[in-house]
Amino acid sequence: MALCCPPGHGCNAPGGEEPCALTLCRAAAKEEDDAALALARWGDFEAVGGSKCGDGERRFRRRAFERARDRALITLAMAQGTRGAPGAPSVSAMKKAPRRSQPRQGRRLAARGAYRSSSS
């Protein structure tokens, strides 16, 4: 399994039809801080790979990269949604969504403390 991409995605996608996470981060690094951080963490992880450090250091760097990569991919996906990606609802459509006329009974009762059990 390629360590640059999450399981089942990017380089690890079953059909190989998805771009590598590093490619996506490189393309967005100038605009998104999370993508730039993920690339920096990847560089740190690669630098540790060739040195004579312990397994703990390598694991620490790998997990730091994975967290930064996942955060960057989420940021990129969310940013695409706000830029009008196909299938994403527009801001005006979200504002026009119907709202409930009355709150749920359970919420109202819970707020008033009706669900609290008495200890007598």
C-alpha positions as CSV (number, residue, x, y, z in Angstrom):
1,M,0.0,0.0,0.0
2,A,1.3,3.5,-0.9
3,L,1.7,5.6,2.2
4,C,1.1,8.9,0.3
5,C,-2.7,8.2,-0.1
6,P,-5.5,7.0,2.2
7,P,-6.6,3.3,1.9
8,G,-8.8,2.9,-1.1
9,H,-8.1,6.3,-2.5
10,G,-5.5,8.0,-4.8
11,C,-2.6,5.6,-5.4
12,N,-4.5,2.9,-3.4
13,A,-7.8,3.2,-5.4
14,P,-8.9,-0.2,-6.8
15,G,-9.0,1.0,-10.4
16,G,-6.2,3.5,-10.1
17,E,-8.4,6.3,-11.5
18,E,-7.9,8.7,-8.7
19,P,-5.1,11.3,-8.5
20,C,-2.4,11.0,-5.8
21,A,-3.0,13.0,-2.6
22,L,0.4,14.6,-3.0
23,T,-0.5,15.7,-6.5
24,L,-3.7,17.4,-5.2
25,C,-1.8,19.0,-2.3
26,R,0.9,20.3,-4.7
27,A,-1.7,21.9,-6.9
28,A,-3.4,23.6,-4.0
29,A,-0.4,24.4,-1.7
30,K,-0.2,28.1,-2.8
31,E,-3.9,28.7,-1.8
32,E,-4.5,26.2,1.0
33,D,-2.3,26.2,4.2
34,D,-3.4,22.6,5.0
35,A,-2.1,21.4,1.7
36,A,1.2,23.1,2.2
37,L,1.5,21.6,5.7
38,A,0.8,18.1,4.3
39,L,3.6,18.5,1.8
40,A,6.0,19.7,4.5
41,R,5.0,16.7,6.7
42,W,5.6,14.3,3.7
43,G,9.1,15.8,3.3
44,D,9.8,15.2,7.0
45,F,8.6,11.6,6.7
46,E,10.7,11.0,3.6
47,A,13.8,12.5,5.3
48,V,13.4,10.1,8.3
49,G,13.1,7.1,5.9
50,G,16.8,7.1,4.9
51,S,18.3,8.1,8.3
52,K,19.2,5.8,11.1
53,C,16.4,6.7,13.4
54,G,14.2,4.4,15.4
55,D,10.8,3.0,14.4
56,G,9.1,5.3,16.8
57,E,10.4,8.4,15.0
58,R,9.4,7.0,11.6
59,R,5.9,6.1,13.0
60,F,5.5,9.6,14.5
61,R,6.4,11.3,11.2
62,R,4.1,9.0,9.2
63,R,1.2,9.7,11.5
64,A,1.8,13.4,11.5
65,F,1.7,13.3,7.7
66,E,-1.4,11.2,7.6
67,R,-3.2,13.7,9.9
68,A,-2.1,16.7,7.8
69,R,-3.0,14.9,4.5
70,D,-6.4,14.0,5.7
71,R,-7.1,17.5,6.9
72,A,-5.9,18.9,3.6
73,L,-8.0,16.5,1.6
74,I,-11.1,17.4,3.6
75,T,-10.3,21.1,3.2
76,L,-9.9,20.7,-0.6
77,A,-13.2,18.8,-0.8
78,M,-15.1,21.4,1.2
79,A,-13.5,24.2,-0.8
80,Q,-14.7,22.6,-4.0
81,G,-18.2,22.4,-2.6
82,T,-18.2,26.1,-1.9
83,R,-16.9,26.9,-5.4
84,G,-19.9,25.3,-7.1
85,A,-18.8,21.8,-7.7
86,P,-21.2,19.7,-9.8
87,G,-23.9,18.4,-7.5
88,A,-23.1,20.7,-4.6
89,P,-26.0,22.8,-3.5
90,S,-25.6,26.6,-4.0
91,V,-25.7,28.9,-1.1
92,S,-29.0,30.4,-2.2
93,A,-30.5,26.9,-2.4
94,M,-29.4,26.2,1.1
95,K,-30.9,29.4,2.4
96,K,-34.2,28.5,0.8
97,A,-34.4,25.1,2.4
98,P,-37.6,24.6,4.3
99,R,-37.4,24.7,8.1
100,R,-39.5,22.9,10.6
101,S,-42.3,25.0,11.9
102,Q,-42.0,23.5,15.4
103,P,-39.1,22.0,17.3
104,R,-39.2,18.4,18.2
105,Q,-40.9,17.6,21.4
106,G,-37.9,15.6,22.7
107,R,-35.6,18.5,22.4
108,R,-38.0,20.9,24.2
109,L,-38.6,18.5,27.0
110,A,-34.9,17.7,27.4
111,A,-34.1,21.4,27.6
112,R,-36.6,21.8,30.4
113,G,-35.2,18.9,32.4
114,A,-38.2,16.6,31.9
115,Y,-36.0,13.6,31.2
116,R,-34.1,13.8,34.4
117,S,-34.7,10.9,36.7
118,S,-35.6,11.6,40.3
119,S,-33.4,9.9,42.9
120,S,-36.2,9.4,45.5
